[in-house]
Amino acid sequence: MHISMNELKSTLQRCFQAAEYFVGNYEDASNMILWLEKHGLDGLQELINTLPYIKADCDKPMSSVVYEDKTSAIIDSHGRSALNCIAASVDLAHAKALETGIATITVHNCHNRKFVLKALTDCGRRGISVVAYWKNGDESVTEHTAAIKANARYPSYSQAMTNLQTTSDDMQTLTIVCSSRVDLTSSLQNSYGNRSAYHVNAREVEENKTHSVNHGVEISDELWKEINKIGSGILVEDSILSSLGAG
């Protein structure tokens, strides 16, 4: 079925609010999905992958800082989806880079890490160059990288097969590097550009946005019903009392 971006956004916000995401978090979560879909990066498919974690996140501990110094931090997200925790990690990297020039944040036990792209873009638009790196898979391993220049409006994203083995430390881990002094995207492009199975540059990301804004998005009936089913949890039963408070 075909829907507008505004309709999808309001439905997603109800879904995450019903899943007990905090105020602000459920807005961030819906915006992360919309950002990927709007920019041609399969936001709705990522949402399908995320649904099991959406339902379970409210029963897990909040992210905690395991280690921190002036230029780095290690964060444990306790198996939560990136929708529920990653924006704060990027904000921490941004703050440290402003103070020291460069910062590295490592996030462990975090699912659905592709959603970090929206937070990276916000960081780049605030004048900080930033790169994120993660691996998916066990036997067939893919490396994922996303990067944006300082003051740029759109990031690049690459996905590549690798022969490197995934260790226990790699599983569900995301590394974020921010710098206020160095363009991190140039070295990343030299390292990953020639062996990427899939690469989309900043110009292509911008073109994808123009198309989706003009044409809306397609969503399967099954997914639409599922997120509306979750979102129905915040609706109150129709009664005389609820009608009195409706205005």
C-alpha positions as CSV (number, residue, x, y, z in Angstrom):
1,M,0.0,0.0,0.0
2,H,1.0,3.6,-0.7
3,I,1.2,6.1,2.2
4,S,2.6,9.6,2.9
5,M,5.7,10.2,5.0
6,N,3.6,12.1,7.5
7,E,1.2,9.2,7.9
8,L,4.0,6.8,8.4
9,K,5.7,9.0,11.0
10,S,2.6,9.4,13.2
11,T,1.9,5.7,13.1
12,L,5.5,4.8,14.0
13,Q,5.4,7.3,16.9
14,R,2.3,5.6,18.3
15,C,4.0,2.2,17.8
16,F,7.1,3.1,19.9
17,Q,5.1,5.0,22.5
18,A,3.0,1.9,23.0
19,A,6.2,-0.1,23.3
20,E,7.1,2.0,26.3
21,Y,9.9,4.1,24.7
22,F,10.4,7.2,26.7
23,V,9.3,10.7,25.4
24,G,11.9,11.8,23.0
25,N,13.1,8.2,22.4
26,Y,10.0,7.2,20.5
27,E,10.3,10.3,18.3
28,D,14.0,9.5,17.7
29,A,13.1,6.0,16.8
30,S,10.4,6.9,14.2
31,N,12.7,9.5,12.7
32,M,15.5,7.0,12.3
33,I,13.3,4.6,10.4
34,L,11.9,7.4,8.2
35,W,15.4,8.7,7.5
36,L,16.6,5.4,6.1
37,E,13.4,4.8,4.1
38,K,13.3,8.4,2.8
39,H,17.0,8.2,1.6
40,G,16.7,4.8,-0.2
41,L,18.3,2.7,2.5
42,D,15.6,0.2,3.3
43,G,14.2,1.7,6.5
44,L,11.0,-0.4,6.4
45,Q,13.0,-3.7,5.9
46,E,15.2,-2.7,8.9
47,L,12.0,-2.1,10.8
48,I,10.9,-5.7,10.1
49,N,14.2,-6.9,11.5
50,T,13.7,-4.7,14.5
51,L,10.2,-5.7,15.5
52,P,11.3,-8.6,17.9
53,Y,13.5,-6.1,19.8
54,I,10.9,-3.4,19.9
55,K,8.6,-5.7,21.9
56,A,11.4,-6.8,24.3
57,D,13.3,-3.5,24.9
58,C,11.1,-2.3,27.8
59,D,12.2,-5.3,29.8
60,K,16.0,-4.7,29.4
61,P,18.3,-2.4,31.4
62,M,19.1,1.0,30.1
63,S,22.5,1.5,28.4
64,S,25.3,1.9,30.8
65,V,28.9,3.3,30.5
66,V,31.4,0.6,31.2
67,Y,34.5,2.8,30.7
68,E,35.1,6.4,30.0
69,D,38.0,8.9,29.6
70,K,38.4,12.2,27.8
71,T,38.6,10.8,24.3
72,S,36.7,7.5,24.5
73,A,34.0,5.5,26.1
74,I,32.6,1.9,26.1
75,I,28.9,1.5,26.4
76,D,26.8,-1.6,27.0
77,S,23.3,-1.4,25.4
78,H,22.2,-4.7,27.0
79,G,20.7,-6.1,23.8
80,R,18.5,-3.1,23.0
81,S,17.7,-2.0,19.5
82,A,19.8,1.0,18.2
83,L,16.4,2.8,17.9
84,N,16.2,2.9,21.6
85,C,19.8,3.8,22.5
86,I,22.2,4.9,19.7
87,A,21.4,8.6,19.5
88,A,22.8,9.3,23.0
89,S,26.0,7.4,22.1
90,V,26.5,9.6,19.0
91,D,25.8,12.7,21.1
92,L,28.5,11.6,23.6
93,A,31.0,11.1,20.8
94,H,30.2,14.6,19.4
95,A,30.6,16.2,22.8
96,K,34.0,14.6,23.3
97,A,35.2,15.5,19.8
98,L,34.3,19.1,20.4
99,E,36.4,19.1,23.6
100,T,39.4,17.1,22.5
101,G,39.4,17.1,18.7
102,I,38.8,13.3,18.2
103,A,36.7,10.7,20.1
104,T,35.9,7.0,19.8
105,I,32.8,5.4,21.3
106,T,32.4,1.6,21.2
107,V,28.8,0.3,21.8
108,H,28.4,-3.4,22.7
109,N,25.2,-5.5,22.6
110,C,23.3,-3.3,20.3
111,H,21.0,-4.6,17.5
112,N,19.8,-2.9,14.3
113,R,22.9,-0.7,14.0
114,K,22.1,0.6,10.5
115,F,19.8,3.1,12.2
116,V,22.8,5.0,13.4
117,L,22.9,6.8,10.0
118,K,20.3,9.4,11.1
119,A,22.3,10.3,14.2
120,L,25.5,10.5,12.2
121,T,23.9,12.9,9.7
122,D,22.8,15.1,12.6
123,C,26.3,15.1,13.9
124,G,27.9,16.0,10.6
125,R,25.5,18.9,10.1
126,R,26.7,20.2,13.5
127,G,30.2,20.5,12.1
128,I,31.8,17.2,13.1
129,S,33.2,14.6,10.8
130,V,32.1,11.1,11.9
131,V,32.4,7.5,10.8
132,A,30.6,4.4,12.1
133,Y,31.7,0.8,11.6
134,W,30.1,-2.6,12.4
135,K,29.9,-6.2,11.2
136,N,27.0,-8.5,10.7
137,G,26.9,-12.2,10.5
138,D,28.8,-15.2,11.8
139,E,29.9,-17.5,9.0
140,S,29.1,-15.0,6.1
141,V,30.3,-11.7,7.5
142,T,29.5,-8.3,6.1
143,E,31.3,-5.1,7.1
144,H,29.2,-1.9,7.2
145,T,30.6,1.7,7.2
146,A,28.8,5.0,7.2
147,A,30.5,8.4,7.1
148,I,29.8,12.1,6.8
149,K,32.0,15.1,6.4
150,A,31.9,18.1,8.8
151,N,29.1,20.5,7.8
152,A,27.9,18.1,5.0
153,R,24.2,17.4,4.7
154,Y,24.3,13.7,3.6
155,P,26.4,10.7,4.4
156,S,27.8,7.8,2.4
157,Y,27.1,4.2,3.2
158,S,29.0,1.0,2.2
159,Q,28.4,-2.7,2.7
160,A,31.0,-5.3,1.8
161,M,31.7,-9.1,2.2
162,T,34.8,-9.9,4.2
163,N,36.9,-12.9,4.9
164,L,37.7,-11.7,8.4
165,Q,36.3,-13.8,11.2
166,T,33.8,-12.3,13.6
167,T,34.9,-12.6,17.3
168,S,32.7,-12.5,20.3
169,D,33.7,-8.8,20.8
170,D,32.5,-8.0,17.3
171,M,29.0,-9.4,17.8
172,Q,26.4,-6.6,18.0
173,T,29.2,-4.0,18.4
174,L,29.3,-0.5,16.8
175,T,32.3,1.7,16.7
176,I,31.8,5.5,16.3
177,V,34.7,7.9,15.6
178,C,34.2,11.7,15.6
179,S,36.7,14.5,14.8
180,S,36.4,18.2,14.7
181,R,39.9,18.5,13.1
182,V,40.2,15.6,10.5
183,D,38.1,14.6,7.6
184,L,37.5,11.0,8.4
185,T,35.7,10.2,5.2
186,S,38.7,10.5,2.9
187,S,40.7,7.7,4.6
188,L,37.5,5.6,4.8
189,Q,36.9,5.9,1.1
190,N,40.4,4.8,0.3
191,S,40.1,1.8,2.5
192,Y,36.7,0.5,1.6
193,G,35.8,1.9,-1.8
194,N,37.2,-0.8,-4.1
195,R,35.7,-3.8,-2.4
196,S,32.2,-2.7,-1.5
197,A,29.4,-5.0,-2.6
198,Y,27.2,-2.0,-2.2
199,H,28.0,1.7,-1.9
200,V,25.9,4.8,-2.0
201,N,27.5,8.2,-2.0
202,A,26.2,11.5,-0.5
203,R,24.8,12.7,-3.8
204,E,22.8,9.5,-4.4
205,V,21.4,9.7,-0.9
206,E,20.2,13.2,-1.6
207,E,18.6,12.1,-4.9
208,N,16.8,9.3,-3.1
209,K,15.3,11.8,-0.7
210,T,14.0,14.0,-3.5
211,H,12.3,11.0,-5.1
212,S,10.6,9.7,-1.9
213,V,9.4,13.1,-0.7
214,N,7.7,13.6,-4.1
215,H,6.3,10.1,-4.4
216,G,5.7,8.8,-0.8
217,V,6.5,5.2,0.3
218,E,5.2,1.7,-0.3
219,I,4.6,-0.5,2.8
220,S,3.3,-4.0,2.9
221,D,-0.1,-4.6,4.3
222,E,1.4,-7.0,6.8
223,L,3.9,-4.5,8.2
224,W,1.3,-1.8,8.3
225,K,-1.1,-4.0,10.3
226,E,1.7,-5.0,12.7
227,I,2.8,-1.5,13.6
228,N,-0.8,-0.4,14.0
229,K,-1.5,-3.4,16.2
230,I,1.4,-2.4,18.5
231,G,0.4,1.3,18.4
232,S,-3.1,0.4,19.5
233,G,-1.7,-0.2,23.0
234,I,-1.8,3.6,23.7
235,L,-5.5,4.0,22.7
236,V,-8.0,4.0,25.5
237,E,-11.3,2.1,25.4
238,D,-14.2,4.1,24.1
239,S,-16.4,5.1,27.0
240,I,-18.3,8.0,28.5
241,L,-15.3,8.9,30.7
242,S,-12.8,8.8,27.8
243,S,-15.2,11.0,25.7
244,L,-15.3,13.6,28.4
245,G,-11.5,13.9,28.2
246,A,-11.2,13.8,24.4
247,G,-11.4,17.6,24.1
